[in-house]
Amino acid sequence: MAESDSLGNERVAGSVEEIIYSNEDSGYTIFDLATGDGDLITAVGYLPFLAEGDSLILYGRWVHNPRYGRQFSVASFEKNLPADKASMLRYLASRTIRGVGPKTARNIIDEFGEDAFDVIENHHEWLSNIPGISKKKALEIHEDFCKKAGIRQAMLFFRDWFGPSATVRIYKKWGSHAVELARKNPYIICGEIEGVGFERTDRMAESLGVEKSSPDRVDSGILYTLLRNERQQGHVCLPRKKLTAASAELLSVSEDDADAAIDRLLGSGKLKYLPAGGENLIYSAKVFDAEQFIAARLVLLDKLCAAADVSDIERLIDRSEIYSGIKYAALQRKAISNTLSSGVTVITGGPGTGKTTVIRALISIFDNMKLKVALCAPTGRAAKRMSEATSHEAKTIHRLLEMGYSEDDGRNDFNRDGDYPLEEDVIIVDEASMIDTPLMYALLQAIKPGARLLIIGDADQLPSVGAGNILRDIIDSGRFPTVCLKEIFRQASESLIVTNAHAINDGRMPELSVKDNDFFFISRRTDREAAQTVADLYANRLPKAYGESEREGIQVIAPSRRGEAGTENLNIILQAALNPPAHGKKEIKYRDILFREGDRVMQTRNNYDLEWESDDDKKTGQGIFNGDIGVIREIRRSSVTVDFDGRIVEYDHDLLEDLETAYAVTVHKSQGSEYRTVIIPVCASTPTLLLTRNLLYTAVTRAQRRVILVGQEATIKRMVDNVRQSMRYTGLMLRLKER
């Protein structure tokens, strides 16, 4: 019978019988444990550097895997090194220590017996007396043994405050010094380790005896307040008064103490400030430098560009019209002219206003000028759509910058930068409303002086998920030539999607009564009725009306995650309707989400390390990004295979936390993508903060062929009338105006 700990976790003890699967990077492991009762159980969790023969005490709970049955999910564990000769031999022979295999293990145990581990740790030079072990190899064995000992020490030290996966990240950051550093200043952890918040670190610090008024604690709380606002609200800075008040509330200290700490951090250079309208905007040093660089580099690019002669420009545009057979509108000609005569140009406008026509014209003109052009967009779907529309290769910004891995600091980085700039003479960036401050910083570092930058986007859509408001700030600065395309061209004007999107953006109600176009409204009184109708449309009515292939092009886009018409509930309903359980169809439950073969899924954060292989030409690459949508092809005991538009990725089970079912997605997650048919629930229970004009406009403009709104007309009117946009604190517009 299993015992329980103080947290209610069950306790199981035993020795590792077999390692079924182990991910060396994350520590996620599946293994069989032989208990003292003679039972053999399967356990799963984050247990780095596990070896057969290890003696363990596990704390966790029993779970049921739909395919593999009853398993023990490990929340924390205790691990002791084997103490008897037989167990020590098994431990060393399992190759858990680099450079030690079965033969070497036997030789070490024969020579030193139960003192073997003490010799390896404290007298490693004695190992070189054994035939086949050189002094160099003895040192390598010692270092790897101590590394494993270090992670065991870290697991024991941090287990009361952080889970094993967070502890692995902490250990990877600081190695054997992790515990020592945490004892000196626990607050370094929340600033450096992703997924570890201030609150948990604060509990650890309190248990270690750190005073509430400790300068380390207050300084860390202020830096964390900035970081939290950056991640959750998109702010790159905060007015000093707001930072002082928010930090004081988080830390439960006086505003005077928080204000004094801000002065201290400004003096040390960890914070920087920008004067703005009588009040200082406070930044972390890293974000301040990034925003300052963006402003300076944009101005430099604009100054250094060799502008074409005005008379040449008109002739080039005339020639392009003849070549394409298209008569450009006045604003299109102006947009083309601006791009040819300036280093930095902005083109904005809604759907159907001819942005793609301008891009095609510029590609043709630059080609005639013998200038190399690069097309890029923030997401894979946006880049793919750009390629299809222009018949010219477009890449994600990450791929254009040749994202790679830095051995120096263990971080993902871009190979293209100021020391190794892009070769192209013209960089054209689409869907620029999605570009956040870090990505713009990386892109501008890589553009060579003298090259042109054309920024294209719809400034009326939602801002980027990440921090900053790059496109809007550049436009509002008035520093660079900007053209807002307004004319809806004839073919586009026949689409209610286009005309209704512009109506919404102008604050007018969309036309909801037309039954024979591409924009429809279905009235439903309650959220439950709306959700049922959405599922029926997706599973039955639309495929019946337009053919079974229509189902592949449908996407439900909801304002909110919560509620009966939110994405969480809709995904459960839609999964049951579209991909029900069936004999031979494998499934796996991870936390609260059930994944099944054939499910549509979405990646929920950028993962630069995930490796993929192209399904057709077997090319390989790295990186799956926030918002990428794929389909689960196969579920196995240790991994899940997902197909992202031909990029095949193997997900270890520990990485399933980055996936969610995606029959329905939020408007924010849909940015940069287009779908043949978009279904949008518009319900009164949606939180007021999400009932905004730009959110509805963004959702509608994701559709290519048809839009269906389901819900209440009054909710649509509330959204159209609500011009409120989330305030983002940035200093880019101010910096550009000053320059």
C-alpha positions in Angstrom: 0.0 0.0 0.0 1.4 3.4 -1.0 1.9 6.0 1.6 1.3 9.8 1.2 3.3 12.9 1.8 2.2 16.2 3.4 0.9 17.5 0.0 -1.3 14.5 -0.6 1.0 12.9 -3.1 1.3 9.1 -2.9 4.7 7.6 -2.0 6.2 4.7 -3.9 9.7 3.3 -3.3 11.8 0.9 -5.4 14.6 0.4 -7.8 14.7 1.2 -11.5 14.3 -2.0 -13.5 14.3 -0.6 -17.1 14.5 2.8 -18.8 11.9 2.7 -21.5 12.5 6.3 -22.7 14.6 9.2 -21.6 15.1 12.7 -23.0 18.6 13.9 -22.1 17.8 17.6 -22.6 14.6 17.8 -20.5 15.0 14.9 -18.1 11.6 13.5 -19.1 11.7 9.7 -18.5 9.5 6.7 -18.7 10.7 3.7 -16.7 9.7 0.5 -14.9 10.2 0.5 -11.1 10.5 -2.7 -9.1 8.8 -2.0 -5.7 9.7 -3.6 -2.4 6.4 -5.6 -2.6 7.6 -7.3 -5.8 5.4 -5.3 -8.1 6.6 -3.8 -11.4 5.0 -0.4 -12.1 5.5 2.1 -15.0 6.4 5.6 -13.9 6.7 8.8 -15.9 8.1 12.3 -15.1 11.1 14.5 -15.1 13.9 12.4 -13.6 17.2 13.5 -15.2 20.2 11.1 -15.4 18.3 8.1 -14.2 20.0 4.8 -14.5 18.9 1.2 -14.1 19.5 0.1 -10.5 18.8 3.5 -9.0 17.1 3.4 -5.7 14.2 5.9 -5.7 11.4 7.2 -3.5 8.7 8.7 -5.8 6.0 11.2 -4.9 3.0 11.7 -7.2 -0.3 10.2 -8.3 -1.7 7.4 -10.3 -3.0 8.2 -13.7 -4.6 6.2 -16.5 -3.1 6.4 -20.0 -5.8 5.4 -22.5 -3.3 3.2 -24.4 -0.8 2.1 -21.8 -2.9 1.7 -18.8 -2.1 2.6 -15.2 1.0 4.7 -14.6 2.6 6.6 -11.7 3.0 10.3 -12.6 6.0 11.6 -10.6 5.8 15.1 -9.0 9.0 14.8 -7.1 11.5 12.2 -6.0 14.4 11.2 -3.8 17.3 9.3 -5.2 20.1 7.6 -3.4 23.2 6.1 -5.0 23.4 2.3 -4.7 25.3 1.2 -1.7 26.0 -2.5 -2.3 28.4 -4.0 -4.9 25.7 -5.6 -7.1 23.6 -2.4 -7.3 26.7 -0.3 -7.9 27.8 -2.5 -10.7 24.4 -2.3 -12.3 24.4 1.5 -12.0 27.8 1.9 -13.6 27.2 -0.8 -16.3 24.0 1.1 -17.5 26.3 3.7 -19.1 24.8 6.5 -17.1 28.4 7.7 -16.5 30.1 8.8 -19.7 33.0 6.6 -20.6 31.9 3.7 -18.4 30.4 0.6 -20.0 29.8 -2.9 -18.6 33.5 -4.0 -18.9 34.9 -0.9 -17.3 32.2 -1.0 -14.6 33.2 -4.6 -13.7 36.9 -3.6 -13.5 36.1 -0.7 -11.2 34.0 -2.7 -8.9 36.5 -5.6 -8.8 39.2 -3.1 -7.9 37.5 -0.9 -5.3 34.4 -2.7 -4.3 31.9 -0.7 -2.2 34.5 2.2 -2.1 34.1 2.7 -5.9 31.9 5.8 -5.8 34.1 7.4 -3.2 37.2 6.8 -5.4 35.4 8.2 -8.5 34.4 11.3 -6.6 37.4 12.0 -4.4 40.4 10.0 -5.7 39.7 9.8 -9.4 43.5 9.5 -10.2 43.4 6.0 -8.7 41.2 4.9 -11.6 44.1 5.2 -14.0 45.7 2.1 -12.3 43.0 0.0 -14.0 44.0 -1.2 -17.5 42.2 0.7 -20.2 41.6 3.9 -18.1 44.0 6.7 -18.9 44.5 9.7 -16.6 42.4 11.7 -19.1 39.6 9.2 -19.1 39.7 9.0 -15.3 39.2 12.8 -15.1 36.3 12.5 -17.6 34.6 9.8 -15.5 35.1 11.9 -12.3 33.6 15.0 -14.0 30.5 13.3 -15.3 29.9 11.5 -12.0 30.1 14.8 -10.2 27.7 16.3 -12.7 25.2 13.6 -11.9 25.7 14.2 -8.2 25.1 17.9 -8.7 21.7 17.4 -10.3 20.8 15.0 -7.5 21.8 17.7 -5.0 19.7 20.3 -6.9 16.7 18.0 -7.1 16.8 17.5 -3.3 17.3 21.2 -2.6 14.7 22.7 -5.0 12.0 20.0 -4.8 9.9 21.8 -2.1 9.5 24.8 -4.4 9.9 23.8 -8.0 9.1 20.8 -10.1 11.7 18.6 -11.7 11.5 20.2 -15.1 12.2 23.7 -13.7 15.0 22.3 -11.6 16.6 20.8 -14.7 16.5 24.3 -16.3 18.0 25.8 -13.2 20.8 23.2 -13.1 21.5 23.7 -16.9 21.9 27.4 -16.3 24.3 27.3 -13.3 25.5 23.7 -13.1 27.0 22.6 -9.8 26.8 26.2 -8.5 23.0 26.3 -8.7 22.3 25.5 -5.0 25.1 27.9 -3.8 23.8 30.8 -5.9 20.2 30.2 -4.8 21.2 30.2 -1.2 23.0 33.6 -1.6 20.2 35.2 -3.7 17.2 33.1 -4.5 15.7 35.9 -6.7 18.2 35.3 -9.5 16.0 32.3 -10.5 12.8 34.1 -11.4 14.6 36.6 -13.6 16.6 34.0 -15.5 14.5 30.8 -15.7 11.5 30.7 -18.0 8.3 29.4 -16.3 9.5 30.3 -12.7 7.6 33.3 -11.3 8.4 35.6 -8.5 5.8 34.2 -6.2 7.3 30.7 -6.0 10.8 32.1 -5.7 9.6 34.4 -2.9 8.2 31.4 -1.0 11.6 29.7 -1.3 13.4 32.8 -0.2 11.2 33.2 2.9 11.9 29.6 3.9 15.6 30.3 3.5 15.2 33.3 5.9 15.4 36.2 3.5 13.8 39.3 5.0 10.9 41.0 3.2 12.8 44.2 3.1 16.0 42.6 1.6 17.4 44.8 -1.2 17.8 41.6 -3.3 14.1 40.8 -2.9 12.9 44.4 -3.6 15.2 44.8 -6.7 14.1 41.4 -8.0 10.4 42.3 -7.5 10.8 45.5 -9.5 12.6 43.7 -12.4 9.9 41.0 -12.3 7.1 43.5 -12.5 8.6 44.9 -15.7 9.0 41.4 -17.1 5.5 40.3 -16.2 4.0 43.4 -17.9 6.2 42.7 -20.9 5.0 39.1 -21.2 1.3 39.6 -20.2 0.4 43.1 -21.4 2.9 43.8 -24.2 4.5 46.8 -22.4 8.2 47.4 -23.1 8.4 49.9 -20.3 6.2 51.5 -17.5 5.8 55.0 -16.3 7.8 55.3 -13.1 4.7 56.0 -10.9 2.9 52.9 -12.2 6.1 50.7 -11.8 6.5 52.0 -8.2 2.8 51.3 -7.3 2.7 47.8 -9.0 6.0 46.8 -7.4 5.0 47.9 -3.9 1.8 45.9 -4.2 3.6 42.8 -5.4 6.2 43.0 -2.7 4.0 44.3 0.2 6.4 47.1 0.8 5.9 50.9 0.9 6.1 52.9 -2.3 9.0 54.8 -0.8 10.9 51.6 -0.5 10.0 50.6 -4.1 11.0 54.1 -5.3 14.3 53.9 -3.6 15.0 50.5 -5.2 14.2 51.9 -8.6 16.9 54.6 -8.0 19.3 51.9 -6.9 18.6 49.8 -10.1 19.0 52.9 -12.3 22.3 53.6 -10.6 23.6 50.1 -11.3 22.5 50.2 -14.9 20.0 47.3 -14.6 17.2 49.8 -15.3 17.2 52.7 -17.7 14.8 55.6 -18.3 13.4 57.7 -21.2 11.9 61.1 -20.4 8.4 61.3 -21.8 6.0 64.2 -21.3 7.1 65.1 -17.8 7.4 61.5 -16.6 10.1 59.0 -17.0 9.5 55.7 -18.7 11.4 52.9 -17.0 12.9 50.0 -18.9 15.0 46.9 -18.2 18.4 47.7 -19.7 18.1 45.0 -22.4 14.7 46.2 -23.7 15.8 49.9 -23.5 18.9 49.1 -25.7 16.8 47.1 -28.1 14.3 49.9 -28.7 17.0 52.5 -28.9 18.7 50.4 -31.6 15.5 49.9 -33.6 15.0 53.7 -33.7 18.6 54.5 -34.6 18.9 51.7 -37.3 15.6 52.7 -39.0 16.8 56.3 -39.3 20.2 55.1 -40.5 18.7 52.9 -43.2 16.6 55.8 -44.4 19.6 58.1 -44.6 22.0 55.7 -46.3 19.7 54.4 -49.1 20.7 55.5 -52.6 17.4 56.9 -53.8 16.4 56.4 -57.5 16.1 59.5 -59.7 12.5 60.8 -59.7 12.2 60.8 -63.5 13.5 57.2 -63.5 10.8 56.2 -60.9 7.9 57.3 -63.1 9.4 55.5 -66.1 9.9 52.4 -64.1 6.3 52.4 -62.8 5.0 53.0 -66.3 7.0 50.1 -67.7 5.7 47.9 -64.8 2.1 48.7 -65.7 2.8 47.7 -69.3 4.5 44.5 -68.3 1.8 43.5 -65.8 -1.2 44.7 -67.7 -2.5 46.6 -64.6 -3.2 50.3 -64.3 -2.1 51.2 -60.8 -4.3 53.5 -58.7 -2.8 56.8 -57.5 -2.1 55.6 -54.0 -0.5 52.4 -55.4 1.8 54.5 -57.6 2.7 56.6 -54.6 3.5 53.6 -52.5 5.8 52.2 -55.3 7.4 55.6 -55.7 8.0 56.0 -51.9 9.7 52.6 -51.8 12.0 53.4 -54.7 13.0 56.8 -53.3 13.4 56.0 -49.6 15.3 53.7 -47.4 12.4 52.9 -45.1 8.8 52.9 -46.3 5.5 51.8 -44.8 2.4 50.6 -46.7 -0.8 49.9 -44.7 -4.4 49.1 -45.6 -7.2 46.7 -45.2 -8.2 43.7 -47.3 -8.8 44.2 -51.0 -6.9 47.5 -51.2 -4.1 46.2 -53.5 -1.1 45.6 -51.2 -0.2 42.4 -53.0 -0.3 44.2 -56.4 2.2 46.8 -55.1 4.5 44.0 -53.8 4.4 42.3 -57.2 5.2 45.6 -59.0 8.1 46.3 -56.7 9.6 42.8 -57.1 9.5 43.3 -60.9 11.0 46.8 -60.8 13.8 45.8 -58.4 14.6 42.8 -60.5 15.0 45.1 -63.5 17.3 47.3 -61.3 19.4 44.2 -60.6 18.7 44.5 -56.9 18.2 41.3 -54.8 14.9 41.1 -52.9 14.0 39.1 -49.8 10.3 38.6 -48.8 9.5 37.6 -45.3 6.7 37.5 -42.7 6.5 36.7 -38.9 4.8 33.3 -39.3 5.0 30.3 -41.5 1.4 30.6 -42.7 1.9 34.3 -43.5 5.1 33.6 -45.4 3.4 30.8 -47.4 0.5 33.0 -48.3 2.9 35.7 -49.4 4.8 33.2 -51.6 1.5 32.1 -53.2 0.3 35.6 -53.8 3.6 36.9 -55.4 5.0 33.8 -57.0 8.2 34.6 -55.2 9.8 32.8 -52.4 9.0 34.2 -49.0 10.5 33.0 -45.7 9.7 33.5 -42.0 11.8 36.1 -40.4 13.4 33.4 -38.3 14.4 31.4 -41.3 15.6 34.5 -43.2 17.9 35.3 -40.2 19.1 31.7 -40.1 18.1 30.9 -36.6 20.7 28.7 -34.8 22.1 27.6 -31.5 24.8 29.5 -29.6 27.3 27.2 -27.9 28.6 30.1 -25.9 25.5 30.7 -23.8 23.3 27.8 -24.7 20.7 30.1 -26.2 19.0 30.1 -29.6 20.3 32.9 -31.7 20.3 34.2 -35.3 23.3 33.6 -37.5 22.5 36.7 -39.5 23.5 39.9 -37.6 25.7 43.0 -38.0 28.8 40.8 -38.4 27.1 38.6 -41.0 24.4 40.7 -42.6 21.8 39.7 -45.2 23.0 39.9 -48.7 19.7 41.3 -50.2 19.3 44.9 -51.2 15.6 45.1 -50.5 13.8 43.5 -47.5 10.0 43.4 -47.8 8.2 42.4 -44.6 4.5 41.5 -44.6 2.1 41.2 -41.6 4.2 43.7 -39.7 1.5 44.3 -37.1 2.7 40.9 -35.6 6.3 41.9 -35.2 7.3 42.5 -31.6 10.3 44.4 -30.3 12.8 41.5 -30.0 12.1 40.3 -33.5 12.4 43.7 -35.0 15.6 44.2 -33.2 17.0 41.0 -34.6 15.8 41.8 -38.2 17.3 45.3 -38.2 20.6 44.0 -36.9 20.9 41.8 -40.0 19.9 44.4 -42.7 23.0 45.8 -44.3 23.4 49.6 -44.4 22.2 51.0 -47.7 19.5 48.4 -48.2 15.8 49.3 -48.4 13.2 48.1 -45.9 9.5 48.0 -46.9 7.1 47.4 -44.0 3.6 46.2 -44.9 0.8 45.5 -42.6 -2.7 46.4 -41.4 -2.3 48.8 -38.4 -6.0 48.3 -37.5 -5.5 44.7 -36.5 -4.5 43.5 -33.1 -1.0 44.3 -32.1 1.7 41.6 -31.7 1.5 38.9 -29.1 4.9 39.9 -27.8 5.9 43.2 -26.3 5.8 46.4 -28.3 3.6 48.1 -30.9 6.2 48.3 -33.7 4.0 49.0 -36.8 1.7 51.5 -35.1 4.6 53.4 -33.5 6.5 53.7 -36.8 3.4 55.0 -38.6 2.4 57.4 -35.8 6.0 58.8 -35.6 5.5 60.4 -39.1 9.2 59.8 -39.6 9.0 57.7 -42.8 6.9 57.8 -46.0 3.7 56.0 -45.3 0.8 55.2 -47.6 -2.5 54.0 -46.4 -4.3 52.2 -49.3 -8.0 52.9 -49.0 -9.6 52.1 -52.4 -11.3 48.7 -52.5 -10.9 47.3 -56.0 -13.7 46.1 -58.2 -13.3 42.3 -57.7 -12.7 42.7 -53.9 -15.7 45.1 -53.6 -18.0 42.2 -54.7 -17.0 40.4 -51.5 -19.0 41.1 -48.4 -16.0 39.9 -46.3 -14.0 42.9 -47.7 -16.8 45.5 -47.5 -18.0 44.4 -44.1 -14.4 44.3 -42.7 -14.0 47.9 -43.8 -17.4 48.8 -42.4 -16.4 47.4 -39.0 -13.1 49.2 -39.1 -15.0 52.5 -39.9 -17.4 51.9 -37.0 -20.4 50.9 -39.1 -22.4 47.7 -38.6 -21.7 45.0 -41.2 -24.4 43.9 -43.5 -25.9 40.8 -41.9 -29.0 40.1 -43.9 -27.6 39.0 -47.2 -28.0 35.2 -47.8 -26.2 34.6 -51.1 -22.7 36.1 -50.7 -19.7 35.2 -48.6 -20.6 36.8 -45.2 -23.4 35.2 -43.1 -25.0 35.8 -39.7 -26.9 33.1 -37.7 -28.8 34.4 -34.7 -28.6 32.3 -31.5 -29.9 33.4 -28.1 -27.5 31.6 -25.8 -23.9 30.5 -25.7 -24.9 26.8 -25.6 -27.0 27.2 -28.8 -24.2 29.1 -30.5 -21.7 26.4 -29.6 -24.0 23.6 -30.9 -24.5 25.6 -34.1 -20.8 26.1 -34.6 -20.2 22.4 -34.2 -23.1 21.5 -36.6 -21.7 23.9 -39.2 -18.2 22.5 -39.0 -19.1 18.8 -38.9 -22.2 18.7 -41.1 -23.8 21.7 -42.8 -20.7 23.2 -44.5 -19.3 19.9 -45.9 -22.8 19.0 -47.1 -23.2 22.3 -48.9 -19.6 22.7 -50.3 -18.2 19.2 -50.4 -16.3 17.1 -47.9 -13.0 18.8 -48.7 -14.5 22.0 -47.2 -14.0 20.7 -43.7 -10.2 20.9 -44.1 -10.4 24.7 -44.7 -12.7 25.6 -41.8 -11.4 27.4 -38.7 -13.4 28.5 -35.7 -12.0 31.7 -34.3 -13.4 32.8 -30.9 -12.8 36.0 -28.9 -12.3 34.1 -25.6 -10.9 30.9 -24.2 -13.5 30.7 -21.5 -17.3 30.0 -21.5 -19.5 27.7 -23.4 -18.6 29.4 -26.7 -14.9 29.8 -25.8 -12.2 27.8 -27.4 -11.6 25.4 -24.5 -15.2 24.1 -24.6 -15.6 24.3 -28.4 -12.5 22.2 -28.9 -14.0 19.4 -26.7 -17.3 19.6 -28.6 -15.6 19.7 -32.0 -13.2 16.9 -31.2 -16.1 14.7 -30.3 -17.9 15.6 -33.5 -15.0 15.6 -36.0 -12.6 13.1 -34.6 -14.4 10.7 -32.2 -12.7 7.7 -30.6 -12.4 4.6 -32.8 -10.9 1.2 -32.7 -7.2 1.4 -33.5 -7.1 5.2 -33.1 -4.6 5.9 -30.3 -4.9 8.8 -27.8 -3.1 10.2 -24.8 -4.2 12.6 -22.1 -1.8 15.3 -21.0 -2.9 17.3 -18.1 -6.5 18.4 -19.0 -6.3 17.9 -22.7 -7.0 14.6 -24.6 -5.0 14.2 -27.8 -6.1 11.7 -30.4 -4.6 10.7 -33.7 -6.1 12.9 -36.4 -6.6 15.9 -34.1 -5.8 19.4 -35.3 -3.3 21.0 -32.8 -1.6 24.3 -32.3 1.9 25.1 -31.0 1.4 27.6 -28.1 5.0 29.0 -27.7 8.1 29.4 -29.8 10.3 26.4 -29.6 13.5 27.0 -31.5 15.0 23.6 -30.7 12.3 21.3 -32.2 13.7 19.5 -35.2 11.5 18.8 -38.2 11.9 16.9 -41.4 10.1 17.8 -44.7 7.6 15.1 -45.7 8.4 15.3 -49.4 12.1 16.1 -49.9 13.4 15.0 -46.5 15.0 18.4 -45.8 15.5 19.1 -42.1 15.3 22.3 -40.0 14.6 23.6 -36.6 11.9 25.6 -35.0 8.1 25.4 -34.5 6.5 28.6 -33.5 3.6 30.0 -31.5 0.4 29.7 -33.6 1.7 27.0 -36.0 -1.1 24.5 -36.7 -0.6 20.8 -37.5 -2.3 17.4 -37.4 -1.4 14.5 -35.1 -0.3 11.6 -37.3 0.8 9.0 -34.7 0.9 8.5 -31.0 3.5 6.2 -29.5 4.5 5.3 -26.0 7.3 7.8 -25.9 6.4 10.4 -28.5 3.7 12.0 -30.7 4.2 12.8 -34.4 2.7 16.0 -35.7 2.5 17.2 -39.3 2.8 20.9 -39.7 2.0 21.5 -43.4 4.6 18.9 -44.4 7.1 19.5 -41.6 7.1 16.3 -39.5 8.0 16.8 -35.8 8.4 14.2 -33.1 7.1 15.5 -29.7 8.4 13.8 -26.5 5.5 13.5 -24.1 6.9 16.2 -21.9 6.6 18.7 -24.8 2.8 18.1 -25.1 2.4 21.1 -22.7 3.2 23.3 -25.7 0.3 21.8 -27.7 -3.4 22.3 -27.6 -6.3 21.1 -29.8 -7.0 23.7 -32.4 -10.4 23.1 -34.0 -11.1 26.5 -32.4 -8.5 29.1 -31.7 -8.6 32.6 -30.2 -8.4 35.7 -32.4 -4.9 36.5 -31.0 -3.7 33.0 -32.0 -5.1 33.4 -35.5 -3.0 36.4 -36.4 -1.0 36.1 -39.6 -3.1 33.2 -40.9 -5.9 32.9 -43.4 -8.5 30.1 -43.7 -11.0 29.3 -46.5 -13.9 29.5 -44.0 -14.0 31.2 -40.7 -16.8 30.7 -38.1 -16.9 33.3 -35.3 -19.1 32.9 -32.2 -20.2 36.3 -31.0 -21.8 35.9 -27.6 -22.8 38.2 -24.8 -20.9 36.3 -22.1 -17.6 37.2 -23.7 -15.5 39.4 -21.3 -16.0 43.1 -22.0 -12.3 43.6 -22.5 -12.5 41.3 -25.6 -15.6 42.9 -27.2 -13.6 45.4 -29.3 -13.7 46.6 -32.8 -10.2 45.6 -33.8 -10.6 42.1 -32.4 -13.7 41.6 -34.6 -12.0 43.2 -37.6 -8.9 40.9 -37.1 -11.1 37.8 -36.9 -13.1 38.7 -40.0 -10.0 39.5 -42.1 -8.7 35.9 -41.5 -11.2 34.5 -44.0 -10.6 34.0 -47.7 -13.9 32.7 -49.0 -16.6 33.0 -46.3 -17.3 34.2 -42.8 -20.1 33.0 -40.6 -21.0 34.9 -37.4 -23.0 32.9 -34.8 -24.6 34.5 -31.8 -26.3 37.8 -31.0 -26.5 40.9 -33.2 -26.3 43.1 -30.1 -22.9 41.6 -29.3 -21.7 42.5 -32.8 -22.9 46.1 -32.3 -21.1 46.3 -29.0 -17.8 45.2 -30.6 -18.2 47.6 -33.6 -19.0 50.5 -31.2 -16.1 49.7 -28.8 -13.0 51.4 -30.2 -11.0 50.7 -27.1 -7.6 49.3 -27.8 -5.2 47.9 -25.2 -2.8 50.6 -24.2 0.9 49.6 -24.7 3.7 51.5 -23.1 6.5 52.0 -25.6 9.0 54.7 -26.4 9.7 53.9 -30.0 7.4 56.6 -31.5 9.0 59.2 -29.2 12.5 58.2 -30.1 11.7 58.3 -33.9 10.2 61.8 -33.6 13.2 63.0 -31.7 15.4 61.8 -34.6 
